Amino acid sequence: MLLTPMRFKNYTWPHNPEIYAVERRRRLAVHPVPYGGCVIQDLGRTYRVLRGEGVFAGPGAYQQFQQLAEVFQEEGAGLLVHPIWQTERAWFAALTVEEEPLPDYVRYSFEFWEDWDGYRAGLTAVQTVGAVPETPPDTAAETVEEPYTVRKGDTLWGIAQRHGVTLTALISANPQIKNPNLIYPGDEVRIP
């Protein structure tokens, strides 16, 4: 079977790396229950990581690795086309030479992190605890919505995403929530 060549930004591998591993993780919080046991809360999935190893061999192998290293030095995320992983926006997170490179042989490993693109509008500054939030002039008149009732598996981040508000704004609007990582089914969350 002929596989698509691996590409990242403007670099195309002359032949696909030999070893791939795709790691998927989920963030979980463990809350002890009085008199033994625990409750696990799902805080949502994290980014996926694609790791692999490859070899450049033959004339110009070291130059091929240098070209890949130049792509690693470039700023920002890029489009990653991979034969076993769907096309994804990703960050080139690591590039390692695994043994002493020779002019005609370089063994290397790499790591890409998925850019989930959930913060397309950019990250906002985190407000310090106890600070009074500034109200932008165009949002001075708030609309009052029914409070949202937390369901099993909900996180504040997920609730903010579903209602089109920032996590910082949601936390600020709910001072009754002492720890934003601990919400429980039945809790009421005010949507700003």
Secondary structure, DSSP 8 states (H G I E B T S, - for coil): ------EETTEE-SS--SEEEEE--EEEEEEE-TTS-EEEEEEEE---EEEEEEEEESTTHHHHHHHHHHHHHS-S-EEEE-SSS--EEEEEEEEEE-S--BTTEEEEEEEEEE---TTTT-------TT------GGGSS------EE--TT--HHHHHHHHT--HHHHHHT-TT-S-TT---TT-EE---
